[in-house]
Amino acid sequence: MEDITQELAEIMTNINSGEGALGRLIQDPTIAENISQTIENFKNSSEGLDETIELTKDNVFAFMESLQKTAAKTEVASNQLGEIMTKINKGQGPLGMLIQDTTTASNISETLFHLKESSIGLNQNMEALKHNIFFRSYFRKKAKEEEKLRNDSINQMIIENESIEIK
């Protein structure tokens, strides 16, 4: 027992003199300060982490709420689109009539064809009028005015470009 007491006394002497890891831990004020600072840093980090978690939770809740609203609006739009498609498939409304009624579609195609032919005929008539002796001077005057407007526009662009380059 005396040996154990003597060894304990020796260990305590070493600790009190700052020897060994435990001795340095207890006797060195720098290590004690570092440990205190580390504990304080953990506290601060923990508080910051709590705030971050709280903000993240709020953001997730806000995002989920927004997502639910978007899903509800999408559902309404989808239902409305379904109703529109049902009407189109039944041939209701102008679009449904165009898609389902072949007679109407054929009439529209024929009308477009005749409009195209009429436009070609009108262009030919206008060209003939340009060469007619009674209208020739009118069209020459009109061509000169258009050429003057085109030249004025080009000149204006040149002036604007030059003023930009000077700056």
Sequence and secondary structure as in RCSB ss.txt:
>XXXX:A:sequence
MEDITQELAEIMTNINSGEGALGRLIQDPTIAENISQTIENFKNSSEGLDETIELTKDNVFAFMESLQKTAAKTE
VASNQLGEIMTKINKGQGPLGMLIQDTTTASNISETLFHLKESSIGLNQNMEALKHNIFFRSYFRKKAKEEEKLR
NDSINQMIIENESIEIK
>XXXX:A:secstr
 HHHHHHHHHHHHHHHTT HHHHHHHH HHHHHHHHHHHHHHHHHHHHHHHHHHHHHHHHHHHHHHHHHHHHHHH
HHHHHHHHHHHHHHTT HHHHHHHH HHHHHHHHHHHHHHHHHHHHHHHHHHHHHHSTTTHHHHHHHHHHHHHHH
HHHHHHHHHHHHHHHH 
